[in-house]
Amino acid sequence: MSRAPRSAAARRDWGSTEDGCTILHVDMDAFFASVELARRPQLRGLPVIVGGAQRGVVLAATYEARAFGVHSAMPMAAALRLCPQAVVVPPEHARYREVSEGVMEVLRSVTSLVEQVSVDEAFLDVSGALRRLGRPTEIAARIRQEVRDRYQITCSVGIASTKFVAKLASSHAKPDGVLLVPRSATTDFLRSLPVGALWGVGERTETALARWGIRTVAELADMDVTTVQRAVGKVAGAHLHDLAWGRDPRPVSPGRVEKSAGAEVTFSSDVSDLSVVEAKVRELADTCASRLRRNGWVGRTIAIKVRTADFRTLSRSRTLDSPTDVGREVYLAARELLAAVDLGGLPVRLIGVRVEGLSPTAESVRQPTLDEAAGDALEARREAERAMDGVRARFGRQAITAGPVVAGLRDDRSTTTFSPTDLS
C-alpha cells in the first residue's frame, strides 16, 4: 500500500461519467499481511505485522497495526514499541509469489493490456474489453470479487483517463474500494491534494517546492512553469507541472522490463567480522543470479547496500562490461564494492546485493560453439550454476550451496571489467 499523502476531499464522489476512463490501477490491500490472514483466519481483526524478528524490518502490516503508526520498511523493534501487542508473522515469499501470479492471471483474463509494476499492483487498459464486460466500474467489481473468491484477499481499484490519476485514485479508495475520477473532474481531483501526492515528489523535492511557497497541487498548477523549474530543475519542473494539470500520455505497457533483482538480510546481531559479511554477500549474490536465470534475465550493474549499527545506509554500484547471470560474477563485483565502503569502524547490521540494468538472456548471451565452450570458464560456471538451480528446485534451496571463493587462487577475480558509479 502506498504511503503517499492523501486528502479527505479527494475521496468524495466525483460523479459517474466513465467516458474515456479506461485505465484501471489495481492494488492489493496490505498484500503480504492479507495473504497471511487468509492462511490464518484466526488472526483477523488483530494487529498483525509481517517481517523478521526483532532486528528485521516490517514488510507489511494489517490496518489494525497501521492505526498505531506501524508501516512497511520500519525497523521491527520500532514497530513493536508502537504496537507491543502485535502478532509478528514471518514472511512466506513463495506463497506471495504464487498469489501474485494468480492475481495477475485474473487481470489478464480481463485484457491483455496489463502492466505489472510490482508484486501487488498493476495497470490495465480495458478499452478493448468494454463491449464484452461492461463499464469500467463493472469490470473493477468483477476483478475485486474474483480476487476475493480465489484468494480471500481484497484489492482497491482506481479508474481514470491516465495512469497517474488512476494510481492516485486507488490509494484514495483503500481499503477494499473503488474510486472513479472522470476525465472532466481530473483537475479538481488533483487540486485537492498536497503536492507530495505527485509522482516524483519525495521529501527533498517537497522541501524545495515549499521554499517557493508551493505546498499543494493547486499552488503548483497555478505557478508559472519556469518558477517550478527554478525550484526543482528544468526537466523535473516541467514534468511536475504537467502532472498537476493531469497530463500523463504514457500508455499501459504490458512488455515492461524488470528493473532489478535483489536480496538482502538483517543480521541477528551486528557483525564486525567482515569475513562473515562476505560469506553472506556470496549467498545473496547466488540468490540474485538464480532469480535472474529463472526469469530469463541477465544484468549489467551490480549494487550493494550496507547498513551499519548506527542505521547509516551506504549504497555503491559498478557497471560490468558484459551482462551476467552468474552468481560468482555478481559476488566478486559485490565483494570489491564492499571492500571499498568506509564503515567508519562500525559493525554491519544489514547487507544487500542487487543486480540492475536487466535485459533478456537470449538477446545478451551468445551461445558458444563446442570448441569455444571447451575453453570458456565463464560458460562452464554458468552451466554449473544452472545445474544447482535444478537441485534446489527439487530438494530446496538449502540442499546445495556455492563453495567459498578462496583468496589468492588464480580464478579469484571477476571475468568482466566495470566502471564505478557511486549511488550514495
KAJOTA-V529720 format. One line per field, one symbol per residue. ss: DSSP state (H for helix, E for strand, - for the rest). psi: psi as a letter, one per 30 degrees, with the letter a starting at -180 (. if undefined). burial: + if it has 9 or more other C-alpha atoms within 8 Angstrom, else -. A space follows every 10 residues. Layout:
ss: ???
psi: ???
burial: ???
This chain:
ss: -------HHH H--------- --EEEEEE-- HHHHHHHHH- HHH----EEE E-----EEEE E-HHHH---- ----EHHHHH HH----EEE- --HHHHHHHH HHHHHHHH-- ---EEEEE-- EEEEE----H HHH--HHHHH HHHHHHHHHH H---EEEEEE --HHHHHHHH HHH----EEE --HHHHHHHH H--EHHH--- --HHHHHHHH -----EHHHH HH--HHHHHH HH-HHHHHHH HHHH------ ---------E EEEEEEEEEE E--HHHHHHH HHHHHHHHHH HHHHH-EEEE EEEEEEEE-- --EEEEEEEE EEEE--HHHH HHHHHHHHH- -------EEE EEEEEEEEEE HHHH-----H HHHH--HHHH HHHHHHHHHH HHHHH-HHH- ---------- -------EEE EE--
psi: kkglklkeff fljglgjgkf igkkjkkkjh eeeeeeeefi fffkfljkkk aaaegalkel klfeeffggk llfkkeeeef eeifgkkkkk lieeeeeeee eeeeeeeffe lfikjkfafg llkkjgeffe eefaleeeee eeeeeeeeee ghlllkkkka fleeeeeeee effllhakkk jlefgeeeee ffllfffkkf jaeeeeeeee fggjfleeee efkkeeeeee egleeeeeee eeefggjjfk lkjfgkkkel klklkkkflk kfjfeeeeee eeeeeeeeee eeeeghlllf kkklkkklfg gkkkkllkkl ekllgkeeee eeeeeeeeff kjfggklkek klkkkahllk efffjkklle eeeegjeeee eeeeeeeeee eeeegleffk lklljkkfle ghlkglllkk kkg.
burial: -----++--+ +--+---+-- ++++++++++ ++++++++-- -----+++++ ++--++++++ ++-+++---+ ++-++++-++ -++--+-++- +----++-++ --++-+++-+ +-++++---+ ++++++--++ ---+-+++++ --++-+++-- ++++++++++ ++++++++++ ++++-+++++ +++-+++-++ ++++++++-- +---++-+++ ---+++++++ +---+--+++ ++++-+++-+ ++++++-+-- -+-+-----+ ++++-++--+ +-----++++ ++++++++++ +++--+++++ +++++++++- ---+++++++ --++++++++ +++++-+--- -----+++++ ++++++++++ +--+------ --+------+ ++--++-++- ++-------- ---------- -+-+------ ----
